[in-house]
């Protein structure tokens, strides 16, 4: 998956001389957590809601509200932004963005072209959205999780059986860290329009492979956050 297919392209930005108060208002009004800082289209840095909080006087400050507002209006984005932030290109993989976000504890990355001009922003939400869309979980797909031999051709054996039952393969994910030694854990999501064939397929898969789990995720009745 490519970053350019999932990134936000219409990105709000600020100038380095924008006041911190104005930047804070833009983030709050648009429900966003970061603002790229640009000059003539080129990326200079990025300012986040965390930068704003760290730069703001603490609640124990002796400043009154008017002094606080004055201080924030005088502070500029360039005073608190992260200069030369980590960036990626549109043709970089979404998986690479996920690795960087996870290992460097970053929730969003600016995307630039070869000239350093801002072309988008990729966030952890975009990465999760891509994973959900491509996994097939919302398509009502049945998920089979196998422990297969860690050897060439083991996944191909499963696919050959699936072909015989006219099912549609939505996604295939493979991992090793959660599998027994000498095995790989493979998750395959499929859809079938023929219930009888689906049942026959299920019996054949059970007879030929080590099946860890199977089923259809109940997305509609998933746990939901209570509204306050």
HELIX and SHEET records of a PDB file:
HELIX    1   1 UNK A    3  UNK A    5  5                                   3    
HELIX    2   2 UNK A   20  UNK A   29  1                                  10    
HELIX    3   3 UNK A   49  UNK A   55  1                                   7    
HELIX    4   4 UNK A   65  UNK A   74  1                                  10    
HELIX    5   5 UNK A   77  UNK A   80  1                                   4    
HELIX    6   6 UNK A   94  UNK A  104  1                                  11    
HELIX    7   7 UNK A  124  UNK A  135  1                                  12    
HELIX    8   8 UNK A  137  UNK A  139  5                                   3    
HELIX    9   9 UNK A  154  UNK A  163  1                                  10    
HELIX   10  10 UNK A  195  UNK A  208  1                                  14    
SHEET    1   A 4 UNK A  13  UNK A  14  0                                        
SHEET    2   A 4 UNK A  34  UNK A  39  1                                        
SHEET    3   A 4 UNK A  42  UNK A  48 -1                                        
SHEET    4   A 4 UNK A  82  UNK A  83 -1                                        
SHEET    1   B 3 UNK A  87  UNK A  88  0                                        
SHEET    2   B 3 UNK A 108  UNK A 112  1                                        
SHEET    3   B 3 UNK A 118  UNK A 123 -1                                        
SHEET    1   C 4 UNK A 168  UNK A 175  0                                        
SHEET    2   C 4 UNK A 183  UNK A 191 -1                                        
SHEET    3   C 4 UNK A 142  UNK A 149 -1                                        
SHEET    4   C 4 UNK A 210  UNK A 215 -1                                        
END                                                                             
